[in-house]
Amino acid sequence: MNKFRLEIKWAIIFSATVLVWMTFEKAMGWHDVHIGKHALYTNFFALVAIAVYVFALLDKRKTVFNGKMTWKQGFISGVALSVIIAALSPITQFITSTIITPDYFTNIINFVVNNGRMTQEAAEAYFNLKSYMLQSAFGALTMGIVTAAFVAFFVKNTTENPNGKH
């Protein structure tokens, strides 16, 4: 566990950042009066998520790898970070859905049904806490691994030696 201490730290930072972003979304009205814009604007969080991964891998490179990190080392660290974030995401989703924006599911169900995008039954099956907890965990894992591969490429500053030494 000590081997991934930094990943745990950054996963907690990432989770806190998600909660701040959800509070921002709620304040912007994307969970109620401007809910029709939510699907588009929520994607801007990807920039924030990438930034957190960059800071996490730079921290790992500096403090664990003495300033030198290969893509593989960065990727492994990023995957570990993604797994921990995915494990924390149901808790983050629970806090979001019960404290930050408890009316979101009602609002989004009403929006998609009233705009003919889904039936009431389909909307209720998709937009609920259990569904969003699963979506957030799997989304965090899949998008996290892709982000880890991408960020590790740009954060690496050394290549792997054929003998396995760096």
N, CA, C and O of each residue as an XYZ file, in Angstrom:
664
protein
N       0.827     -1.193      0.000
C       0.000      0.000      0.000
C       0.867      1.249      0.000
O       0.509      2.258     -0.609
N       1.994      1.185      0.675
C       2.901      2.334      0.721
C       3.452      2.655     -0.670
O       3.802      3.799     -0.961
N       3.524      1.624     -1.530
C       4.025      1.796     -2.882
C       3.135      2.759     -3.681
O       3.613      3.458     -4.574
N       1.852      2.787     -3.354
C       0.896      3.625     -4.069
C       0.351      4.758     -3.195
O      -0.769      5.227     -3.399
N       1.153      5.189     -2.224
C       0.755      6.279     -1.329
C       0.391      7.543     -2.100
O      -0.620      8.180     -1.806
N       1.209      7.906     -3.084
C       0.935      9.111     -3.871
C      -0.342      8.970     -4.695
O      -1.093      9.933     -4.850
N      -0.586      7.778     -5.220
C      -1.802      7.567     -5.995
C      -3.042      7.716     -5.110
O      -4.059      8.259     -5.540
N      -2.947      7.231     -3.879
C      -4.063      7.392     -2.933
C      -4.294      8.872     -2.655
O      -5.431      9.346     -2.661
N      -3.197      9.603     -2.409
C      -3.306     11.044     -2.166
C      -3.988     11.738     -3.340
O      -4.909     12.531     -3.144
N      -3.536     11.439     -4.567
C      -4.086     12.105     -5.742
C      -5.501     11.634     -6.072
O      -6.281     12.395     -6.644
N      -5.840     10.413     -5.727
C      -7.224      9.942     -5.920
C      -8.169     10.700     -4.991
O      -9.293     11.023     -5.375
N      -7.719     10.982     -3.782
C      -8.525     11.774     -2.847
C      -8.657     13.207     -3.373
O      -9.736     13.796     -3.315
N      -7.564     13.757     -3.880
C      -7.614     15.100     -4.475
C      -8.570     15.100     -5.671
O      -9.376     16.019     -5.821
N      -8.483     14.084     -6.513
C      -9.372     13.978     -7.673
C     -10.831     13.927     -7.218
O     -11.681     14.625     -7.771
N     -11.115     13.110     -6.224
C     -12.489     12.973     -5.721
C     -13.007     14.280     -5.145
O     -14.167     14.634     -5.355
N     -12.165     14.995     -4.427
C     -12.547     16.309     -3.900
C     -12.802     17.281     -5.046
O     -13.722     18.097     -4.985
N     -11.989     17.190     -6.083
C     -12.167     18.043     -7.257
C     -13.501     17.754     -7.945
O     -14.180     18.673     -8.401
N     -13.869     16.489     -8.018
C     -15.171     16.110     -8.584
C     -16.297     16.765     -7.794
O     -17.241     17.297     -8.377
N     -16.198     16.726     -6.474
C     -17.249     17.318     -5.634
C     -17.325     18.832     -5.819
O     -18.415     19.404     -5.841
N     -16.178     19.475     -5.952
C     -16.164     20.918     -6.221
C     -16.794     21.190     -7.590
O     -17.582     22.125     -7.734
N     -16.453     20.384     -8.584
C     -17.018     20.557     -9.923
C     -18.543     20.356     -9.900
O     -19.278     21.110    -10.537
N     -19.002     19.359     -9.180
C     -20.451     19.120     -9.085
C     -21.155     20.301     -8.421
O     -22.262     20.672     -8.812
N     -20.519     20.877     -7.434
C     -21.071     22.072     -6.781
C     -21.127     23.229     -7.780
O     -22.100     23.983     -7.812
N     -20.081     23.362     -8.593
C     -20.038     24.376     -9.647
C     -21.167     24.147    -10.658
O     -21.882     25.083    -11.019
N     -21.323     22.901    -11.112
C     -22.390     22.586    -12.058
C     -23.764     22.947    -11.481
O     -24.604     23.533    -12.164
N     -23.970     22.594    -10.240
C     -25.245     22.903     -9.578
C     -25.445     24.418     -9.523
O     -26.535     24.910     -9.814
N     -24.407     25.153     -9.154
C     -24.485     26.619     -9.064
C     -24.751     27.255    -10.430
O     -25.407     28.293    -10.514
N     -24.252     26.641    -11.488
C     -24.465     27.165    -12.838
C     -25.862     26.851    -13.367
O     -26.257     27.341    -14.425
N     -26.610     26.026    -12.620
C     -27.960     25.668    -13.037
C     -28.024     24.488    -13.988
O     -29.083     24.192    -14.541
N     -26.905     23.813    -14.182
C     -26.864     22.684    -15.114
C     -27.574     21.454    -14.578
O     -27.726     20.468    -15.300
N     -28.007     21.491    -13.337
C     -28.730     20.365    -12.747
C     -30.207     20.682    -12.584
O     -30.973     19.847    -12.104
N     -30.611     21.888    -12.982
C     -32.029     22.253    -12.864
C     -32.444     23.184    -14.000
O     -32.844     22.695    -15.057
N     -32.368     24.498    -13.830
C     -32.915     25.430    -14.831
C     -32.240     25.332    -16.201
O     -32.892     25.590    -17.214
N     -30.977     24.974    -16.264
C     -30.255     24.831    -17.538
C     -29.852     23.377    -17.780
O     -28.799     23.106    -18.357
N     -30.685     22.459    -17.343
C     -30.327     21.035    -17.425
C     -30.110     20.564    -18.858
O     -29.380     19.603    -19.098
N     -30.746     21.242    -19.807
C     -30.552     20.890    -21.207
C     -29.127     21.104    -21.686
O     -28.712     20.504    -22.678
N     -28.382     21.941    -21.005
C     -26.988     22.221    -21.366
C     -25.999     21.314    -20.627
O     -24.810     21.302    -20.945
N     -26.486     20.566    -19.655
C     -25.614     19.753    -18.814
C     -24.773     18.759    -19.610
O     -23.567     18.652    -19.386
N     -25.390     18.040    -20.530
C     -24.669     17.001    -21.275
C     -23.464     17.567    -22.024
O     -22.447     16.887    -22.164
N     -23.569     18.785    -22.497
C     -22.447     19.421    -23.191
C     -21.416     19.972    -22.210
O     -20.228     19.664    -22.307
N     -21.876     20.783    -21.272
C     -20.950     21.501    -20.390
C     -20.216     20.612    -19.394
O     -19.110     20.946    -18.968
N     -20.808     19.497    -19.021
C     -20.134     18.616    -18.067
C     -18.847     18.046    -18.655
O     -17.951     17.645    -17.912
N     -18.749     18.006    -19.979
C     -17.545     17.489    -20.637
C     -16.303     18.341    -20.382
O     -15.180     17.862    -20.536
N     -16.498     19.592    -19.995
C     -15.346     20.442    -19.688
C     -14.568     19.933    -18.474
O     -13.416     20.312    -18.262
N     -15.206     19.072    -17.680
C     -14.494     18.493    -16.544
C     -13.298     17.665    -17.019
O     -12.340     17.482    -16.267
N     -13.339     17.170    -18.237
C     -12.216     16.381    -18.761
C     -10.911     17.163    -18.675
O      -9.861     16.585    -18.393
N     -10.966     18.463    -18.914
C      -9.753     19.293    -18.812
C      -9.218     19.315    -17.384
O      -8.009     19.253    -17.160
N     -10.122     19.404    -16.436
C      -9.739     19.391    -15.019
C      -9.159     18.024    -14.661
O      -8.133     17.939    -13.985
N      -9.814     16.958    -15.115
C      -9.344     15.604    -14.821
C      -7.947     15.368    -15.379
O      -7.091     14.802    -14.699
N      -7.718     15.798    -16.609
C      -6.392     15.641    -17.215
C      -5.347     16.410    -16.412
O      -4.243     15.912    -16.189
N      -5.690     17.611    -15.981
C      -4.755     18.410    -15.180
C      -4.394     17.694    -13.889
O      -3.228     17.696    -13.494
N      -5.362     17.083    -13.223
C      -5.073     16.353    -11.984
C      -4.138     15.180    -12.273
O      -3.208     14.929    -11.507
N      -4.376     14.468    -13.361
C      -3.483     13.357    -13.729
C      -2.071     13.864    -14.014
O      -1.096     13.234    -13.606
N      -1.954     14.988    -14.704
C      -0.632     15.564    -14.977
C       0.086     15.874    -13.669
O       1.242     15.493    -13.487
N      -0.595     16.563    -12.762
C       0.027     16.898    -11.477
C       0.395     15.642    -10.690
O       1.443     15.600    -10.046
N      -0.454     14.628    -10.738
C      -0.183     13.379    -10.014
C       1.060     12.688    -10.572
O       1.922     12.249     -9.811
N       1.151     12.594    -11.889
C       2.308     11.907    -12.476
C       3.588     12.723    -12.347
O       4.672     12.160    -12.196
N       3.470     14.036    -12.405
C       4.658     14.860    -12.153
C       5.142     14.701    -10.714
O       6.345     14.662    -10.454
N       4.198     14.610     -9.790
C       4.535     14.383     -8.385
C       5.221     13.031     -8.226
O       6.227     12.922     -7.524
N       4.687     12.012     -8.869
C       5.276     10.676     -8.804
C       6.694     10.695     -9.389
O       7.625     10.139     -8.807
N       6.840     11.342    -10.547
C       8.158     11.416    -11.195
C       9.174     12.089    -10.280
O      10.305     11.622    -10.144
N       8.766     13.178     -9.660
C       9.677     13.958     -8.819
C      10.015     13.242     -7.512
O      11.184     13.150     -7.140
N       9.010     12.742     -6.825
C       9.244     12.238     -5.467
C       9.611     10.762     -5.388
O      10.308     10.352     -4.459
N       9.162      9.964     -6.336
C       9.438      8.524     -6.273
C      10.549      8.114     -7.231
O      11.387      7.276     -6.900
N      10.548      8.709     -8.416
C      11.506      8.292     -9.437
C      12.666      9.272     -9.619
O      13.358      9.242    -10.636
N      12.868     10.127     -8.639
C      13.996     11.062     -8.643
C      14.102     11.877     -9.934
O      15.195     12.109    -10.450
N      12.967     12.298    -10.434
C      12.950     13.166    -11.604
C      13.021     12.470    -12.945
O      12.958     13.129    -13.983
N      13.150     11.162    -12.952
C      13.233     10.401    -14.207
C      12.119      9.360    -14.222
O      11.999      8.549    -13.304
N      11.301      9.393    -15.281
C      10.202      8.440    -15.347
C       9.993      7.997    -16.793
O       9.980      8.817    -17.711
N       9.830      6.683    -16.978
C       9.511      6.142    -18.294
C       7.994      6.194    -18.499
O       7.233      6.450    -17.566
N       7.580      5.947    -19.733
C       6.144      5.884    -20.018
C       5.507      4.762    -19.202
O       4.424      4.935    -18.642
N       6.174      3.618    -19.135
C       5.630      2.462    -18.418
C       5.418      2.789    -16.939
O       4.372      2.462    -16.378
N       6.385      3.421    -16.313
C       6.245      3.803    -14.901
C       5.082      4.775    -14.723
O       4.292      4.637    -13.789
N       4.978      5.743    -15.606
C       3.884      6.700    -15.537
C       2.545      6.041    -15.768
O       1.569      6.346    -15.082
N       2.491      5.137    -16.737
C       1.251      4.441    -17.049
C       0.804      3.577    -15.876
O      -0.372      3.583    -15.513
N       1.734      2.837    -15.283
C       1.381      1.993    -14.125
C       0.858      2.858    -12.981
O      -0.134      2.511    -12.339
N       1.514      3.964    -12.733
C       1.047      4.889    -11.695
C      -0.345      5.425    -12.036
O      -1.211      5.502    -11.165
N      -0.560      5.794    -13.299
C      -1.854      6.309    -13.735
C      -2.958      5.273    -13.644
O      -4.091      5.600    -13.289
N      -2.635      4.021    -13.963
C      -3.633      2.950    -13.831
C      -3.992      2.739    -12.360
O      -5.165      2.581    -12.020
N      -2.984      2.737    -11.493
C      -3.257      2.608    -10.055
C      -4.140      3.763     -9.581
O      -5.092      3.558     -8.829
N      -3.817      4.962    -10.023
C      -4.626      6.131     -9.691
C      -6.062      5.928    -10.159
O      -7.002      6.219     -9.419
N      -6.240      5.431    -11.380
C      -7.569      5.203    -11.938
C      -8.358      4.168    -11.142
O      -9.555      4.339    -10.913
N      -7.702      3.114    -10.726
C      -8.369      2.070     -9.935
C      -8.853      2.639     -8.597
O      -9.965      2.344     -8.160
N      -8.029      3.440     -7.962
C      -8.407      4.025     -6.669
C      -9.534      5.042     -6.861
O     -10.474      5.084     -6.067
N      -9.443      5.852     -7.904
C     -10.517      6.812     -8.198
C     -11.818      6.057     -8.456
O     -12.873      6.449     -7.957
N     -11.747      4.980     -9.231
C     -12.942      4.180     -9.517
C     -13.535      3.603     -8.230
O     -14.755      3.549     -8.074
N     -12.677      3.178     -7.320
C     -13.159      2.639     -6.042
C     -13.836      3.717     -5.189
O     -14.789      3.439     -4.462
N     -13.330      4.946     -5.291
C     -13.912      6.053     -4.525
C     -15.139      6.673     -5.199
O     -15.930      7.348     -4.540
N     -15.299      6.452     -6.479
C     -16.357      7.150     -7.223
C     -17.785      6.864     -6.747
O     -18.607      7.779     -6.788
N     -18.130      5.660     -6.302
C     -19.485      5.504     -5.773
C     -19.755      6.394     -4.547
O     -20.870      6.883     -4.365
N     -18.745      6.594     -3.724
C     -18.894      7.477     -2.560
C     -19.082      8.916     -3.034
O     -19.942      9.640     -2.533
N     -18.266      9.316     -4.004
C     -18.378     10.665     -4.566
C     -19.750     10.864     -5.202
O     -20.366     11.918     -5.047
N     -20.221      9.852     -5.915
C     -21.538      9.936     -6.554
C     -22.646     10.010     -5.505
O     -23.616     10.748     -5.677
N     -22.507      9.260     -4.437
C     -23.503      9.294     -3.365
C     -23.577     10.701     -2.750
O     -24.666     11.236     -2.544
N     -22.428     11.283     -2.463
C     -22.392     12.640     -1.891
C     -23.007     13.636     -2.868
O     -23.785     14.506     -2.473
N     -22.654     13.504     -4.143
C     -23.209     14.404     -5.160
C     -24.727     14.293     -5.212
O     -25.433     15.301     -5.205
N     -25.218     13.067     -5.263
C     -26.646     12.838     -5.477
C     -27.518     13.050     -4.246
O     -28.720     13.280     -4.375
N     -26.938     12.978     -3.071
C     -27.759     13.126     -1.861
C     -27.565     14.467     -1.156
O     -28.460     14.934     -0.450
N     -26.404     15.086     -1.344
C     -26.125     16.343     -0.643
C     -26.051     17.530     -1.604
O     -26.737     18.534     -1.409
N     -25.216     17.414     -2.645
C     -24.978     18.563     -3.527
C     -26.191     18.844     -4.405
O     -26.609     19.994     -4.539
N     -26.747     17.816     -4.995
C     -27.836     18.012     -5.950
C     -28.876     16.902     -5.850
O     -29.000     16.083     -6.761
N     -29.619     16.870     -4.754
C     -30.567     15.779     -4.526
C     -31.740     15.732     -5.513
O     -32.404     14.700     -5.615
N     -32.005     16.807     -6.229
C     -33.114     16.823     -7.190
C     -32.677     16.524     -8.619
O     -33.499     16.559     -9.534
N     -31.410     16.233     -8.821
C     -30.904     16.029    -10.180
C     -31.654     14.924    -10.912
O     -32.093     15.137    -12.043
N     -31.814     13.765    -10.311
C     -32.445     12.652    -11.015
C     -33.886     12.986    -11.405
O     -34.316     12.680    -12.517
N     -34.619     13.604    -10.504
C     -35.988     14.033    -10.832
C     -35.967     15.023    -11.983
O     -36.767     14.912    -12.913
N     -35.063     15.987    -11.930
C     -34.976     17.015    -12.974
C     -34.602     16.437    -14.333
O     -35.208     16.789    -15.345
N     -33.614     15.558    -14.360
C     -33.171     15.013    -15.646
C     -34.211     14.055    -16.206
O     -34.421     14.019    -17.418
N     -34.859     13.288    -15.358
C     -35.928     12.395    -15.830
C     -37.043     13.227    -16.457
O     -37.496     12.928    -17.562
N     -37.484     14.266    -15.758
C     -38.526     15.143    -16.308
C     -38.092     15.751    -17.635
O     -38.882     15.821    -18.576
N     -36.837     16.192    -17.712
C     -36.336     16.826    -18.932
C     -36.359     15.864    -20.120
O     -36.890     16.199    -21.178
N     -35.787     14.673    -19.949
C     -35.708     13.750    -21.088
C     -37.075     13.213    -21.493
O     -37.330     12.988    -22.676
N     -37.953     13.005    -20.516
C     -39.306     12.529    -20.829
C     -40.101     13.634    -21.527
O     -40.737     13.386    -22.551
N     -40.068     14.838    -20.984
C     -40.822     15.960    -21.567
C     -40.337     16.346    -22.961
O     -41.096     16.899    -23.757
N     -39.069     16.053    -23.252
C     -38.523     16.368    -24.568
C     -38.533     15.163    -25.510
O     -37.941     15.207    -26.588
N     -39.198     14.102    -25.102
C     -39.370     12.936    -25.955
C     -38.107     12.145    -26.221
O     -38.037     11.402    -27.200
N     -37.131     12.288    -25.387
C     -35.860     11.583    -25.593
C     -35.871     10.178    -25.019
O     -35.154      9.297    -25.494
N     -36.694      9.970    -23.987
C     -36.803      8.651    -23.353
C     -38.210      8.496    -22.810
O     -38.920      9.474    -22.577
N     -38.598      7.239    -22.612
C     -39.857      6.994    -21.911
C     -39.610      7.177    -20.417
O     -38.467      7.184    -19.962
N     -40.672      7.321    -19.678
C     -40.556      7.461    -18.220
C     -39.815      6.268    -17.623
O     -38.925      6.433    -16.789
N     -40.186      5.074    -18.054
C     -39.582      3.846    -17.508
C     -38.090      3.775    -17.827
O     -37.278      3.445    -16.962
N     -37.736      4.086    -19.073
C     -36.316      4.042    -19.465
C     -35.515      5.094    -18.705
O     -34.398      4.833    -18.260
N     -36.091      6.276    -18.561
C     -35.400      7.357    -17.846
C     -35.186      6.982    -16.385
O     -34.105      7.203    -15.837
N     -36.200      6.423    -15.759
C     -36.067      6.023    -14.347
C     -35.053      4.899    -14.178
O     -34.356      4.838    -13.165
N     -34.969      4.017    -15.157
C     -34.004      2.917    -15.088
C     -32.570      3.419    -15.258
O     -31.637      2.855    -14.687
N     -32.401      4.473    -16.039
C     -31.056      4.980    -16.321
C     -30.593      6.031    -15.315
O     -29.451      6.008    -14.857
N     -31.492      6.948    -14.982
C     -31.128      8.070    -14.107
C     -31.521      7.777    -12.663
O     -32.581      8.191    -12.192
N     -30.638      7.052    -11.973
C     -30.851      6.756    -10.560
C     -29.490      6.540     -9.902
O     -28.479      6.368    -10.583
N     -29.481      6.552     -8.601
C     -28.223      6.486     -7.861
C     -27.429      5.213     -8.161
O     -26.222      5.283     -8.391
N     -28.078      4.071     -8.161
C     -27.360      2.814     -8.413
C     -26.717      2.825     -9.801
O     -25.551      2.460     -9.950
N     -27.470      3.241    -10.803
C     -26.951      3.309    -12.165
C     -25.770      4.269    -12.259
O     -24.757      3.952    -12.882
N     -25.898      5.433    -11.646
C     -24.830      6.424    -11.704
C     -23.600      5.993    -10.914
O     -22.480      6.343    -11.285
N     -23.787      5.244     -9.839
C     -22.634      4.723     -9.091
C     -21.843      3.756     -9.979
O     -20.614      3.808    -10.025
N     -22.557      2.882    -10.676
C     -21.889      1.939    -11.578
C     -21.239      2.668    -12.743
O     -20.095      2.381    -13.096
N     -21.964      3.616    -13.344
C     -21.414      4.385    -14.464
C     -20.165      5.161    -14.041
O     -19.187      5.223    -14.785
N     -20.204      5.742    -12.861
C     -19.051      6.534    -12.423
C     -17.840      5.646    -12.174
O     -16.715      6.036    -12.487
N     -18.051      4.463    -11.618
C     -16.926      3.561    -11.364
C     -16.319      3.063    -12.668
O     -15.104      3.128    -12.853
N     -17.153      2.568    -13.568
C     -16.628      2.055    -14.839
C     -16.086      3.184    -15.709
O     -15.078      3.007    -16.393
N     -16.732      4.325    -15.689
C     -16.246      5.482    -16.446
C     -14.906      5.961    -15.931
O     -14.010      6.278    -16.713
N     -14.767      6.013    -14.618
C     -13.499      6.445    -14.027
C     -12.378      5.481    -14.402
O     -11.256      5.904    -14.677
N     -12.679      4.207    -14.411
C     -11.662      3.215    -14.738
C     -11.265      3.292    -16.214
O     -10.079      3.355    -16.536
N     -12.244      3.286    -17.100
C     -11.915      3.288    -18.527
C     -11.294      4.609    -18.973
O     -10.256      4.620    -19.634
N     -11.924      5.708    -18.614
C     -11.370      7.007    -19.016
C     -10.055      7.282    -18.301
O      -9.168      7.929    -18.857
N      -9.927      6.798    -17.081
C      -8.692      6.976    -16.328
C      -7.520      6.261    -16.973
O      -6.417      6.803    -17.031
N      -7.748      5.053    -17.457
C      -6.668      4.301    -18.103
C      -6.247      4.982    -19.404
O      -5.056      5.083    -19.698
N      -7.217      5.445    -20.177
C      -6.897      6.175    -21.415
C      -6.114      7.453    -21.078
O      -5.108      7.764    -21.715
N      -6.597      8.184    -20.066
C      -5.919      9.409    -19.643
C      -4.511      9.103    -19.139
O      -3.570      9.843    -19.429
N      -4.369      8.025    -18.394
C      -3.055      7.632    -17.877
C      -2.074      7.372    -19.017
O      -0.922      7.801    -18.953
N      -2.518      6.678    -20.053
C      -1.645      6.388    -21.196
C      -1.219      7.677    -21.894
O      -0.052      7.851    -22.247
N      -2.169      8.562    -22.085
C      -1.922      9.834    -22.759
C      -0.992     10.724    -21.934
O       0.001     11.233    -22.453
N      -1.307     10.913    -20.663
C      -0.528     11.801    -19.807
C       0.871     11.225    -19.577
O       1.849     11.973    -19.570
N       0.981      9.916    -19.390
C       2.292      9.294    -19.172
C       3.221      9.551    -20.358
O       4.428      9.715    -20.182
N       2.653      9.586    -21.563
C       3.466      9.858    -22.752
C       4.103     11.247    -22.681
O       5.262     11.424    -23.057
N       3.338     12.230    -22.195
C       3.841     13.603    -22.148
C       4.666     13.903    -20.897
O       5.462     14.843    -20.890
N       4.484     13.115    -19.845
C       5.202     13.361    -18.592
C       6.521     12.587    -18.535
O       7.430     12.962    -17.794
N       6.622     11.521    -19.307
C       7.874     10.733    -19.312
C       9.025     11.632    -19.745
O       8.851     12.551    -20.546
N      10.179     11.353    -19.210
C      11.345     12.123    -19.634
C      12.575     11.247    -19.796
O      13.708     11.727    -19.840
N      12.321      9.950    -19.883
C      13.390      9.020    -20.157
C      12.773      7.805    -20.847
O      11.577      7.550    -20.708
N      13.582      7.062    -21.585
C      13.081      5.870    -22.251
C      13.618      4.650    -21.523
O      14.610      4.714    -20.797
N      12.932      3.545    -21.740
C      13.346      2.328    -21.068
C      14.540      1.712    -21.783
O      14.560      1.595    -23.009
N      15.511      1.329    -21.010
C      16.709      0.668    -21.497
C      16.347     -0.787    -21.826
O      15.578     -1.403    -21.088
N      16.880     -1.343    -22.907
C      16.585     -2.747    -23.228
C      16.923     -3.715    -22.101
O      16.348     -4.801    -22.022
N      17.851     -3.331    -21.229
C      18.215     -4.185    -20.086
C      17.280     -4.001    -18.913
O      17.461     -4.630    -17.870
N      16.266     -3.134    -19.071
C      15.309     -2.892    -17.991
C      15.750     -1.858    -17.007
O      15.042     -1.606    -16.032
N      16.921     -1.227    -17.222
C      17.399     -0.191    -16.308
C      17.072      1.178    -16.883
O      16.988      1.341    -18.100
N      16.888      2.151    -16.017
C      16.489      3.491    -16.447
C      17.591      4.485    -16.217
O      17.430      5.666    -16.521
